[in-house]
Amino acid sequence: MIGIDITVIARIEKLLEKYNTKYLNKFLSSSEINIAKTSATIAGFWAAKEAASKAIGTGIGKKCSFLDIKISKTKQNAPKIKYSKKIRKKYNIKKSYLSITHDGGFAIAVVVNKLK
Ligand SMILES: CC(C)(COP(=O)(O)OP(=O)(O)OC[C@H]1O[C@@H](n2cnc3c(N)ncnc32)[C@H](O)[C@@H]1OP(=O)(O)O)[C@@H](O)C(=O)NCCC(=O)NCCS
């Protein structure tokens, strides 16, 4: 199962100017906020979570919230993604893979799930 999303970085910047951390808390955990230092990275994380919700076919909503999707980084700065236990169980997910890129004002993310 695969999901993709594109996010305009300026849209994230506008929302950050308006709402600051209140806005970040809506879709990022405190550990994700700690590693997301730039608006491009934050836009990438937004795209990653939307892509992850597409990879299970639900979109973001009641079945899968932003906080059901957890992003971290390796020492080499590669992004990693993991769904909450509830989601992994429900959708039979063994492991998830994430790739992020940003250029020209856009952030793009792709998520692939390996099923059990
Ligand atoms: C990793 C690399 C391919 C990123 O490519 P890029 O064109 O610079 O940047 P992109 O916008 O396409 O991608 C950036 C995203 O790639 C992801 N990324 C970074 N390092 C990564 C890695 N080692 N593996 C997988 N993904 C990685 C991150 O999500 C990053 O965005 P974020 O930090 O905002 O989350 C590139 O920096 C590279 O080749 N690095 C290794 C070589 C190098 O930089 N050497 C210098 C030290 S010796």
Ligand as a Chemical Component Dictionary entry (heavy atoms), coordinates in Angstrom:
data_LIG
# 
_chem_comp.id                   LIG 
_chem_comp.type                 NON-POLYMER 
_chem_comp.pdbx_formal_charge   0 
_chem_comp.three_letter_code    LIG 
# 
loop_
_chem_comp_atom.comp_id 
_chem_comp_atom.atom_id 
_chem_comp_atom.alt_atom_id 
_chem_comp_atom.type_symbol 
_chem_comp_atom.charge 
_chem_comp_atom.model_Cartn_x 
_chem_comp_atom.model_Cartn_y 
_chem_comp_atom.model_Cartn_z 
_chem_comp_atom.pdbx_ordinal 
LIG C1  C1  C 0 20.086 13.055 1.730  1  
LIG C2  C2  C 0 20.106 13.826 0.418  2  
LIG C3  C3  C 0 19.923 12.868 -0.742 3  
LIG C4  C4  C 0 18.983 14.842 0.448  4  
LIG O1  O1  O 0 18.795 15.370 -0.848 5  
LIG P1  P1  P 0 18.573 16.929 -1.081 6  
LIG O2  O2  O 0 18.300 17.127 -2.518 7  
LIG O3  O3  O 0 19.673 17.671 -0.414 8  
LIG O4  O4  O 0 17.290 17.305 -0.236 9  
LIG P2  P2  P 0 15.744 16.898 -0.456 10 
LIG O5  O5  O 0 14.933 18.112 -0.287 11 
LIG O6  O6  O 0 15.508 16.089 -1.663 12 
LIG O7  O7  O 0 15.517 15.952 0.785  13 
LIG C5  C5  C 0 15.587 16.436 2.068  14 
LIG C6  C6  C 0 14.941 15.395 2.929  15 
LIG O8  O8  O 0 15.570 14.136 2.710  16 
LIG C7  C7  C 0 15.429 13.355 3.883  17 
LIG N1  N1  N 0 16.727 12.815 4.199  18 
LIG C8  C8  C 0 17.787 13.458 4.718  19 
LIG N2  N2  N 0 18.814 12.609 4.864  20 
LIG C9  C9  C 0 18.408 11.405 4.423  21 
LIG C10 C10 C 0 19.002 10.131 4.339  22 
LIG N3  N3  N 0 20.261 9.930  4.750  23 
LIG N4  N4  N 0 18.279 9.102  3.852  24 
LIG C11 C11 C 0 17.014 9.283  3.468  25 
LIG N5  N5  N 0 16.369 10.492 3.520  26 
LIG C12 C12 C 0 17.066 11.521 3.993  27 
LIG C13 C13 C 0 14.934 14.288 5.003  28 
LIG O9  O9  O 0 13.581 14.021 5.239  29 
LIG C14 C14 C 0 15.132 15.665 4.398  30 
LIG O10 O10 O 0 14.188 16.612 4.763  31 
LIG P3  P3  P 0 14.025 17.116 6.266  32 
LIG O11 O11 O 0 15.378 17.099 6.908  33 
LIG O12 O12 O 0 13.432 18.458 6.131  34 
LIG O13 O13 O 0 13.088 16.113 6.894  35 
LIG C15 C15 C 0 21.430 14.597 0.221  36 
LIG O14 O14 O 0 21.521 15.609 1.202  37 
LIG C16 C16 C 0 22.632 13.682 0.309  38 
LIG O15 O15 O 0 22.981 13.015 -0.624 39 
LIG N6  N6  N 0 23.265 13.646 1.413  40 
LIG C17 C17 C 0 24.401 12.778 1.592  41 
LIG C18 C18 C 0 25.591 13.409 1.075  42 
LIG C19 C19 C 0 25.960 14.558 1.898  43 
LIG O16 O16 O 0 25.176 15.458 2.139  44 
LIG N7  N7  N 0 27.157 14.565 2.374  45 
LIG C20 C20 C 0 27.620 15.645 3.157  46 
LIG C21 C21 C 0 28.172 15.130 4.426  47 
LIG S1  S1  S 0 29.582 14.137 4.127  48 
# 
loop_
_chem_comp_bond.comp_id 
_chem_comp_bond.atom_id_1 
_chem_comp_bond.atom_id_2 
_chem_comp_bond.value_order 
_chem_comp_bond.pdbx_ordinal 
LIG C1  C2  SING 1  
LIG C2  C3  SING 2  
LIG C2  C4  SING 3  
LIG C2  C15 SING 4  
LIG C4  O1  SING 5  
LIG O1  P1  SING 6  
LIG P1  O2  DOUB 7  
LIG P1  O3  SING 8  
LIG P1  O4  SING 9  
LIG O4  P2  SING 10 
LIG P2  O5  DOUB 11 
LIG P2  O6  SING 12 
LIG P2  O7  SING 13 
LIG O7  C5  SING 14 
LIG C5  C6  SING 15 
LIG C6  O8  SING 16 
LIG C6  C14 SING 17 
LIG O8  C7  SING 18 
LIG C7  N1  SING 19 
LIG C7  C13 SING 20 
LIG N1  C8  SING 21 
LIG N1  C12 SING 22 
LIG C8  N2  DOUB 23 
LIG N2  C9  SING 24 
LIG C9  C10 SING 25 
LIG C9  C12 DOUB 26 
LIG C10 N3  SING 27 
LIG C10 N4  DOUB 28 
LIG N4  C11 SING 29 
LIG C11 N5  DOUB 30 
LIG N5  C12 SING 31 
LIG C13 O9  SING 32 
LIG C13 C14 SING 33 
LIG C14 O10 SING 34 
LIG O10 P3  SING 35 
LIG P3  O11 DOUB 36 
LIG P3  O12 SING 37 
LIG P3  O13 SING 38 
LIG C15 O14 SING 39 
LIG C15 C16 SING 40 
LIG C16 O15 DOUB 41 
LIG C16 N6  SING 42 
LIG N6  C17 SING 43 
LIG C17 C18 SING 44 
LIG C18 C19 SING 45 
LIG C19 O16 DOUB 46 
LIG C19 N7  SING 47 
LIG N7  C20 SING 48 
LIG C20 C21 SING 49 
LIG C21 S1  SING 50 
# 
